Amino acid sequence: MTMNAPSPSPSPNRGRVEHVDSPAPGIGGCSSLTEGGREGESPRSGGEGATRLVMGACPHDCPDTCAVLTEVQGDRAVRFFANPDHPITNGWLCAKVRPYLDRVYHPDRVLYPLRRTGPKGSGQFERISWDEARDEIAGRWQAIIAEHTAAAILPYSYSGTLGLVQTIVCNERLWNRMGASGLLRSICDAAASTAIAEMIGAKHSPDPRDLVDSKLILVWGHNPASTNPHIMPILRQAQRNGGRVIVIDPRRTLTARSADLFIQIRPGTDAALALGMMHVIFDEGLHDEPWLEAHSIGWRELRDRAAKYDPVTVAAITGVPAQQIVELARDYATTKPSILKFADGIQRHINGGQTVRALLALPAITGHYGTHAGGLYYSQSGWVVFDEEAVGHASDCSPVPRIVNMNRLGAALTGEVSDPPIKSLYVFCANPVTSSPNAPKTIEGLLRDDLFTVVHELFLTDTARYADIVLPATTQLEQVDLHRPYGHLHLQYNHQAIPPQGEAKSNWDVTRLLAERLGYDDPWLHQTTEEVIEEVLDATRATSPLLKDITLDRLQREGTVAYDFSEVSPIPFAGGVFPTPTGKIALRCDAMRAHGVDPLPDYAPEAEVESARGRDGWLTLLSGAAHHFTSSSMANVPVLRRKEGQPHIELNPADASARGIADGDLVRVENLRGHCLLYAKVTTDVAPGVAVAPKGQWGQFSPGGINVNALTSDAVADLGGQSTFHTNAVLVSPVAREAEQPASLAVASD
């Protein structure tokens, strides 16, 4: 049997904002068990006979972690919809996952193990059995270990699912036991994670429902209408209650369109604006000096640093008018409560770490931390941190021999990592050819004849096409897991709703199969999914009062269980107390020296962008989130592809006109790293000199066979090994003029 990847079929752009999916009547209360139902299920009579409703959780990389219900007839899911009883999901799903059954029953799903028969990248495979697949994988790995040690094997995974077992545990246990190379999973939030740990101690944010009481919500470099949609009704309610929403972004996003004020900033200059606001706040005596004296370290040094960022200087850097900087600083400092909300996109710059640190300082100098509906809203994931030993059993294993930064995958595969070189790559919960930076370099590495690549996937993705072995994966409806949201304060249990399609297996089931074939008899490699969840829950509960009385049995019965705040204040950093060694926020953070970063927040221009800015033809390219995809997940579902539209690049009318480009034209976008073909979307949503090409489109569905990550840099940021997707200078030209040599590509590059 030969399987070939689907051919491209671009569709017109018919995207629109969609939010509400009304549940069917008569299902209220279905999050509780009904007599006669199995755990997590409720029997129900329908026109075609008995059906059951199964409680689950959306597994995708989104703060909302929605509670869902699947209606099942026999062994087939017939409806997938939001649980109306969940306090955050509130009965509606986002545009991305509403047609989830189209993903589950997609005709292109990989249902059986496959072995490559054609050249790497050709998408030509033959069906084999699971026994053949695991024998070949284990045999190849054992030979590699014998010759090069297990460090020559690299697991590569990220956020295809965010479950405790199917991702977090699968990221650790087998690889720890083998002694394989570790992966620095730094593509999204490494800069913020490092900055938060050192400056304020933990990722604590309030219950999102508290924001209805905020009087000023400053949404900075973040588009929750597309990436955190269940916060949007809360923002609207805050506005109805008299609060204001201000959005700072280089692009007029869906979120910005409904804001009270939109401030358009030059990409990568956010730290300068934050320091400019501090300048005004300190200069006008609007800072909360008693709070700073009691709860911070280094505020006077920060005041001195901010002194050089006067509004006129900052206006020249950011493109934000000086008077608007002054007014923004005054509004933010004097409005109580005010909350700053940012997400991951703002740190995907070469100066991303210092940018986050500058933002973290703003709620401190104004005394907003530790107040109801005020302070910082970034992530709730730090409230409960799963017990590390129970997750990975690292103490039973040899130390991890080395760590490879996931942003440098292409470089690692082409020689940057040696002694030993990477001889095998195992990919799950990820699609690096589509979603990781510098795709041409990654493809170059995947084409190596001596690299044995295994991909565990639902589809023949852009990455799976380069695999030697492809293993069929389950969807969320076909597996069990536990989910800890990073956007609200509830645990979510996911029951398996239907049997796996074909011969698909979950990540954990494959882990157990490979462990058995490799001869590992450690009991923690052979537990059931439920046993893993129970072990990790019990170990974590021993040190976390928020999990009081939250057991596996309760989660299975109730589906959604809120954290218990009876012994802990639900207000982050209440009383100005931070979980740092000093109990204070480190505005001057001496620990940053170990990271090679100035102890005080500062702004540094982006060399690649600055060297290109002002030169003929060069634009700054951002690759923000698509509205209908979660990174590359769902980007092959036909209805979502139609709604998202063709792979495109947004250009300001002035930039389009200067290049002879009209709306809808096919254009070539290029820099030293590579090129791709996109369709022009001419819009005033982006400022002159800036372009936006949403991420997630698969290369195999794109006109040039590769997506925007042909252009993005695999250089790492100033903190945490963070990705730098948005530090990106490009040239754009009409395809009709492709034969003409563009202006020199001699721009600073990694």
WOWOLIN-V355654 format. One record per run of one state. SS is the DSSP state (H for helix, E for strand, - for the rest). FROM is the first residue (numbers start at 1). TO is the last residue. Records with the same first field share a line. If there is no record, write none. Layout:
# WOWOLIN-V355654
SS: FROM-TO ; FROM-TO
This chain:
# WOWOLIN-V355654
-: 1-2 ; 4-40 ; 47-48 ; 58-66 ; 74-75 ; 83-99 ; 105-113 ; 117-124 ; 128-129 ; 149-149 ; 158-163 ; 170-172 ; 179-180 ; 185-189 ; 200-207 ; 214-215 ; 221-223 ; 228-228 ; 241-243 ; 250-250 ; 252-253 ; 258-260 ; 265-269 ; 284-288 ; 298-298 ; 307-310 ; 319-321 ; 335-337 ; 343-344 ; 348-351 ; 366-374 ; 378-387 ; 393-393 ; 397-402 ; 417-423 ; 429-431 ; 436-438 ; 447-451 ; 458-463 ; 467-468 ; 474-475 ; 479-480 ; 485-489 ; 495-504 ; 506-506 ; 518-522 ; 526-528 ; 542-544 ; 548-551 ; 559-559 ; 563-573 ; 577-584 ; 587-587 ; 589-589 ; 596-599 ; 601-606 ; 613-617 ; 623-629 ; 631-632 ; 634-637 ; 645-647 ; 652-652 ; 659-665 ; 672-673 ; 683-685 ; 687-689 ; 693-698 ; 702-707 ; 711-728 ; 738-750
E: 3-3 ; 41-46 ; 49-57 ; 67-73 ; 76-82 ; 114-116 ; 125-127 ; 153-157 ; 181-184 ; 216-220 ; 244-249 ; 251-251 ; 261-264 ; 296-297 ; 338-342 ; 375-377 ; 403-405 ; 424-428 ; 452-457 ; 469-473 ; 481-484 ; 490-494 ; 505-505 ; 560-562 ; 585-586 ; 588-588 ; 600-600 ; 618-622 ; 630-630 ; 633-633 ; 648-651 ; 666-671 ; 674-682 ; 686-686 ; 690-692 ; 729-734
H: 100-104 ; 130-148 ; 150-152 ; 164-169 ; 173-178 ; 190-199 ; 208-213 ; 224-227 ; 229-240 ; 254-257 ; 270-283 ; 289-295 ; 299-306 ; 311-318 ; 322-334 ; 345-347 ; 352-365 ; 388-392 ; 394-396 ; 406-416 ; 432-435 ; 439-446 ; 464-466 ; 476-478 ; 507-517 ; 523-525 ; 529-541 ; 545-547 ; 552-558 ; 574-576 ; 590-595 ; 607-612 ; 638-644 ; 653-658 ; 699-701 ; 708-710 ; 735-737
